[in-house]
C-alpha cells in the first residue's frame, strides 16, 4: 500500500523558506528577562532569537523563562519575581549556541532536527544572516496540510 507521502512528487518538495516566518522580532543579548517576557506576552510569541551586534547568539523560549523563574523563585510572590526578571540578562537562560537551518532545507530535515534536538524552533540563516524562524507548529501545520488538505 502506498502512503500519501510516498506519492508526493519530487517537484512538490517543500522547503523551510516556504513555511518560515519572516520579519522576526529579535532581542538583544543585553536585554533582561522582564523585557523578553513582556515582548513574548504582548506579541503572543513563544520563541525569540537573541542577537549581539547583529549576530545571532542564541534563542530564548517561554520554557527558558519559566525554568529560570521556577528554579530561582520558588516560594516568592509576583513582586519578587518581577524584580528578579528585571535584573537577569537573557544570556543567562538562552539556549546557545543556536541550532539553525538553511531556508533551502526540506521541511522533513527541519522536523527531524526539531525532534532530535528537542527544541521548538530553528532560526533560519542565509549567508550568515537571520532571515526567518521556523517553529514546530509551522512544520506540523505544513505536514498536516500535505496529508489532510490544508489547515
C-alpha positions as CSV (number, residue, x, y, z in Angstrom):
1,X,0.0,0.0,0.0
2,X,1.4,3.4,-1.0
3,X,1.2,6.1,1.6
4,X,0.3,9.7,0.6
5,X,3.8,10.8,1.5
6,X,5.3,8.3,-0.9
7,X,3.0,9.6,-3.7
8,X,4.3,13.2,-3.4
9,X,6.4,14.1,-6.4
10,X,9.9,15.4,-6.0
11,X,8.7,18.7,-7.5
12,X,6.4,19.0,-4.5
13,X,9.3,19.3,-2.1
14,X,8.6,21.9,0.5
15,X,11.5,23.9,1.7
16,X,11.9,25.8,5.0
17,X,11.7,29.1,3.1
18,X,8.1,28.1,2.1
19,X,6.9,27.9,5.6
20,X,9.2,30.1,7.7
21,X,8.1,33.2,9.5
22,X,9.9,36.4,8.3
23,X,10.2,39.8,9.9
24,X,11.2,38.0,13.1
25,X,11.5,40.2,16.2
26,X,14.8,39.7,18.0
27,X,16.1,40.6,21.4
28,X,19.5,41.9,22.4
29,X,21.8,39.7,24.4
30,X,21.9,42.6,27.0
31,X,18.1,42.6,27.5
32,X,16.6,41.4,30.7
33,X,14.2,38.5,31.3
34,X,11.4,41.0,32.1
35,X,11.8,42.7,28.7
36,X,11.7,39.4,26.9
37,X,8.7,38.2,28.9
38,X,6.9,41.5,28.1
39,X,7.6,41.1,24.4
40,X,6.5,37.5,24.3
41,X,3.3,38.2,26.2
42,X,2.3,41.2,24.2
43,X,3.4,39.7,20.9
44,X,2.0,36.2,21.5
45,X,5.3,34.6,20.6
46,X,7.0,31.6,22.3
47,X,10.5,31.8,20.8
48,X,12.8,34.7,20.1
49,X,16.3,34.8,18.5
50,X,18.9,36.6,20.6
51,X,21.4,38.8,18.8
52,X,24.6,40.7,19.8
53,X,25.8,43.4,17.4
54,X,23.5,42.0,14.7
55,X,24.8,38.4,15.0
56,X,22.6,35.5,16.2
57,X,24.0,34.2,19.5
58,X,21.1,32.2,21.0
59,X,17.4,31.5,21.2
60,X,15.1,32.1,24.2
61,X,11.8,30.5,24.7
62,X,8.9,30.7,27.1
63,X,10.1,27.5,28.6
64,X,13.5,29.1,29.3
65,X,11.8,32.0,31.2
66,X,9.6,29.6,33.1
67,X,12.6,27.4,34.1
68,X,14.6,30.5,35.3
69,X,11.7,31.7,37.3
70,X,10.9,28.4,38.9
71,X,14.4,27.5,39.8
72,X,15.2,30.8,41.4
73,X,11.9,32.0,42.8
74,X,10.0,29.1,44.3
75,X,8.1,30.5,47.2
76,X,8.3,34.1,46.2
77,X,5.5,36.4,45.2
78,X,4.8,38.2,41.9
79,X,6.6,41.4,43.0
80,X,9.8,39.5,43.9
81,X,9.5,37.5,40.6
82,X,9.3,40.7,38.6
83,X,12.2,42.3,40.4
84,X,14.3,39.2,39.7
85,X,13.3,39.2,36.0
86,X,14.4,42.9,35.7
87,X,18.0,42.3,36.7
88,X,18.8,39.0,34.9
89,X,20.2,39.2,31.4
90,X,18.8,36.9,28.8
91,X,22.2,35.4,28.1
92,X,21.9,33.6,31.5
93,X,18.9,31.5,30.3
94,X,19.0,31.4,26.5
95,X,20.0,28.3,24.5
96,X,23.4,28.8,23.0
97,X,24.9,28.2,20.5
98,X,21.7,28.3,18.5
99,X,20.8,25.3,16.3
100,X,20.0,26.8,12.9
101,X,18.8,25.7,9.5
102,X,19.0,26.9,5.9
103,X,16.0,28.3,4.0
104,X,16.8,25.7,1.3
105,X,16.5,22.7,3.7
106,X,13.5,20.4,3.3
107,X,10.8,20.6,5.9
108,X,11.5,16.9,6.7
109,X,15.0,18.0,7.7
110,X,13.6,20.7,9.9
111,X,11.2,18.3,11.6
112,X,14.0,15.8,12.2
113,X,16.2,18.4,13.7
114,X,13.4,19.8,16.0
115,X,12.6,16.3,17.2
116,X,16.2,15.1,17.7
117,X,17.3,18.3,19.5
118,X,14.0,18.5,21.4
119,X,13.6,22.2,20.6
120,X,10.7,24.3,19.5
121,X,12.2,26.5,16.8
122,X,15.0,26.9,14.3
123,X,16.4,30.3,13.3
124,X,16.8,30.3,9.6
125,X,20.2,31.5,8.4
126,X,21.2,32.5,4.9
127,X,24.7,33.9,4.1
128,X,25.3,34.3,7.8
129,X,22.2,36.4,8.4
130,X,19.0,35.7,10.2
131,X,16.2,35.6,7.6
132,X,13.4,33.9,9.4
133,X,12.3,31.4,12.1
134,X,10.6,28.1,11.7
135,X,8.7,26.5,14.6
136,X,7.5,23.1,15.4
137,X,4.0,24.4,14.8
138,X,4.9,25.7,11.3
139,X,6.3,22.3,10.4
140,X,3.3,20.4,11.9
141,X,0.8,22.6,10.0
142,X,2.7,22.1,6.8
143,X,2.8,18.3,7.2
144,X,-0.8,18.1,8.3
145,X,-1.8,20.2,5.3
146,X,0.1,18.0,3.0
147,X,-1.8,14.9,4.1
148,X,-5.1,16.4,5.1
149,X,-5.7,19.1,2.5
150,X,-4.6,22.2,4.5
151,X,-5.4,23.8,7.8
